[in-house]
């Protein structure tokens, strides 16, 4: 296995991780921003008020995006397994 080949595998791995995690992170960030603006407008400074909506939003996003996320991960895993003979050359 050459260093370029290992770098290619690492690049693909990072790409898959980002593609799977960014939608969930953006959802949590957007809900956190909305809650923060509402807290600033209403001057309610309750710490638990920020966590509950984010948790609900992230779990809902995971529920709806799970098939798409699994497709990305399964495609990457099957490519890794199919290319094992090339890796050991």
Secondary structure, DSSP 4 states (H G I P E B T S, - for coil): --HHHHHHHHHHHHHHHHHHHHHHHHHHHHHHHHHHHHHHHHT---THHHHHHHHHHHHHHHHHHHHHHHHHHHHHHHHHHHTHHHHT-
